[in-house]
């Protein structure tokens, strides 16, 4: 769900926008080939300066998630298919972390450390 950025989170607004749009693509809420709202609509949704929206869209474009069609708008270029089983595993992990009163930021630190040190 696209929503206003949290201006007090410490995370740059354009990064929050990139992450929200990526999340919507990953969760299948925005499909490959779909047109994103206009830049002005995104500005209103996120409640940010238009340059912040443009910076986020340029980052998504550089990463290959979206493409721009001159005079038409931005479209989802890359679809990320995540197996439903993976989502269920993540949900179970989150429930377990919450049951042990592990906050989001601590969980992310733990996740990052395990990710870096775990061999496939």
C-alpha positions as a Markdown table, in Angstrom:
| # | Residue | x | y | z |
|---|---|---|---|---|
| 1 | Unk | 0.0 | 0.0 | 0.0 |
| 2 | Unk | 1.4 | 3.3 | -1.0 |
| 3 | Unk | 1.2 | 5.9 | 1.8 |
| 4 | Unk | 2.9 | 9.0 | 3.1 |
| 5 | Unk | 6.5 | 8.8 | 3.9 |
| 6 | Unk | 7.6 | 8.9 | 7.6 |
| 7 | Unk | 9.6 | 12.1 | 7.7 |
| 8 | Unk | 10.9 | 11.3 | 11.2 |
| 9 | Unk | 12.2 | 7.8 | 10.5 |
| 10 | Unk | 15.7 | 8.7 | 9.6 |
| 11 | Unk | 15.4 | 7.0 | 6.3 |
| 12 | Unk | 15.5 | 9.3 | 3.3 |
| 13 | Unk | 12.1 | 9.9 | 1.7 |
| 14 | Unk | 13.1 | 8.7 | -1.7 |
| 15 | Unk | 14.4 | 5.4 | -0.2 |
| 16 | Unk | 11.1 | 4.9 | 1.5 |
| 17 | Unk | 9.3 | 5.5 | -1.8 |
| 18 | Unk | 11.5 | 3.1 | -3.6 |
| 19 | Unk | 10.9 | 0.5 | -0.9 |
| 20 | Unk | 7.1 | 1.0 | -0.9 |
| 21 | Unk | 6.9 | 0.6 | -4.7 |
| 22 | Unk | 9.2 | -2.4 | -4.7 |
| 23 | Unk | 7.1 | -4.0 | -2.0 |
| 24 | Unk | 3.9 | -3.5 | -4.0 |
| 25 | Unk | 5.6 | -5.1 | -7.0 |
| 26 | Unk | 7.0 | -8.1 | -4.9 |
| 27 | Unk | 3.6 | -8.7 | -3.3 |
| 28 | Unk | 1.9 | -8.6 | -6.7 |
| 29 | Unk | -0.2 | -5.6 | -6.0 |
| 30 | Unk | 1.3 | -3.8 | -9.0 |
| 31 | Unk | 1.7 | -6.2 | -11.9 |
| 32 | Unk | 4.3 | -6.2 | -14.6 |
| 33 | Unk | 3.2 | -3.8 | -17.4 |
| 34 | Unk | 1.0 | -1.8 | -15.1 |
| 35 | Unk | 1.3 | 2.0 | -15.2 |
| 36 | Unk | 2.2 | 3.8 | -12.0 |
| 37 | Unk | 0.2 | 6.8 | -10.9 |
| 38 | Unk | 1.4 | 10.1 | -12.4 |
| 39 | Unk | 4.3 | 11.9 | -10.8 |
| 40 | Unk | 1.9 | 14.5 | -9.4 |
| 41 | Unk | -0.4 | 11.8 | -8.0 |
| 42 | Unk | 2.7 | 10.1 | -6.4 |
| 43 | Unk | 3.7 | 13.5 | -4.9 |
| 44 | Unk | 0.3 | 13.8 | -3.3 |
| 45 | Unk | 0.3 | 10.2 | -2.1 |
| 46 | Unk | 3.7 | 10.4 | -0.5 |
| 47 | Unk | 3.3 | 14.0 | 0.6 |
| 48 | Unk | 6.8 | 15.0 | -0.6 |
| 49 | Unk | 8.5 | 17.4 | -3.0 |
| 50 | Unk | 8.2 | 16.4 | -6.7 |
| 51 | Unk | 12.0 | 16.1 | -6.9 |
| 52 | Unk | 11.9 | 13.4 | -4.3 |
| 53 | Unk | 9.4 | 11.4 | -6.3 |
| 54 | Unk | 11.5 | 11.9 | -9.5 |
| 55 | Unk | 14.7 | 10.7 | -7.6 |
| 56 | Unk | 12.9 | 7.6 | -6.4 |
| 57 | Unk | 11.6 | 6.8 | -9.9 |
| 58 | Unk | 15.0 | 7.3 | -11.4 |
| 59 | Unk | 16.5 | 4.9 | -8.8 |
| 60 | Unk | 13.8 | 2.3 | -9.7 |
| 61 | Unk | 14.5 | 2.8 | -13.4 |
| 62 | Unk | 18.2 | 2.4 | -12.9 |
| 63 | Unk | 17.5 | -0.9 | -11.0 |
| 64 | Unk | 15.4 | -2.1 | -13.8 |
| 65 | Unk | 12.1 | -2.2 | -11.9 |
| 66 | Unk | 10.3 | 0.4 | -14.0 |
| 67 | Unk | 10.6 | 2.1 | -17.4 |
| 68 | Unk | 9.6 | 5.5 | -18.6 |
| 69 | Unk | 7.7 | 6.2 | -21.8 |
| 70 | Unk | 8.1 | 9.8 | -22.8 |
| 71 | Unk | 4.9 | 11.8 | -22.3 |
| 72 | Unk | 3.0 | 8.7 | -21.1 |
| 73 | Unk | 4.3 | 7.7 | -17.7 |
| 74 | Unk | 6.2 | 5.0 | -15.8 |
| 75 | Unk | 5.4 | 1.3 | -16.1 |
| 76 | Unk | 6.5 | -1.8 | -14.1 |
| 77 | Unk | 9.1 | -3.5 | -16.1 |
| 78 | Unk | 10.3 | -6.3 | -13.8 |
| 79 | Unk | 8.1 | -8.7 | -12.0 |
| 80 | Unk | 9.5 | -10.4 | -8.9 |
| 81 | Unk | 7.9 | -13.7 | -8.3 |
| 82 | Unk | 8.2 | -14.8 | -4.7 |
| 83 | Unk | 6.9 | -18.2 | -3.9 |
| 84 | Unk | 4.0 | -18.2 | -1.5 |
| 85 | Unk | 5.8 | -20.7 | 0.7 |
| 86 | Unk | 8.6 | -18.1 | 1.3 |
| 87 | Unk | 6.0 | -15.5 | 2.4 |
| 88 | Unk | 4.6 | -18.1 | 4.9 |
| 89 | Unk | 8.1 | -18.8 | 6.2 |
| 90 | Unk | 8.7 | -15.1 | 6.7 |
| 91 | Unk | 5.3 | -14.6 | 8.5 |
| 92 | Unk | 6.1 | -17.5 | 10.9 |
| 93 | Unk | 9.5 | -16.0 | 11.6 |
| 94 | Unk | 8.0 | -12.6 | 12.3 |
| 95 | Unk | 5.4 | -14.1 | 14.6 |
| 96 | Unk | 8.2 | -15.9 | 16.5 |
| 97 | Unk | 10.3 | -12.7 | 16.8 |
| 98 | Unk | 7.3 | -10.7 | 18.0 |
| 99 | Unk | 6.5 | -13.4 | 20.6 |
| 100 | Unk | 10.0 | -12.8 | 22.0 |
| 101 | Unk | 9.5 | -9.0 | 22.0 |
| 102 | Unk | 12.2 | -8.5 | 19.3 |
| 103 | Unk | 11.6 | -5.2 | 17.6 |
| 104 | Unk | 11.8 | -4.6 | 13.9 |
| 105 | Unk | 15.2 | -2.9 | 13.9 |
| 106 | Unk | 16.8 | -5.5 | 16.0 |
| 107 | Unk | 15.3 | -8.2 | 13.8 |
| 108 | Unk | 16.8 | -6.5 | 10.7 |
| 109 | Unk | 20.2 | -6.4 | 12.3 |
| 110 | Unk | 20.0 | -10.1 | 13.2 |
| 111 | Unk | 18.7 | -10.9 | 9.7 |
| 112 | Unk | 21.6 | -9.0 | 8.1 |
| 113 | Unk | 24.3 | -10.6 | 10.2 |
| 114 | Unk | 22.9 | -14.1 | 9.6 |
| 115 | Unk | 22.5 | -13.4 | 5.9 |
| 116 | Unk | 26.2 | -12.3 | 5.6 |
| 117 | Unk | 27.5 | -15.3 | 7.5 |
| 118 | Unk | 25.2 | -18.0 | 6.2 |
| 119 | Unk | 26.6 | -20.2 | 3.4 |
| 120 | Unk | 24.2 | -21.7 | 0.7 |
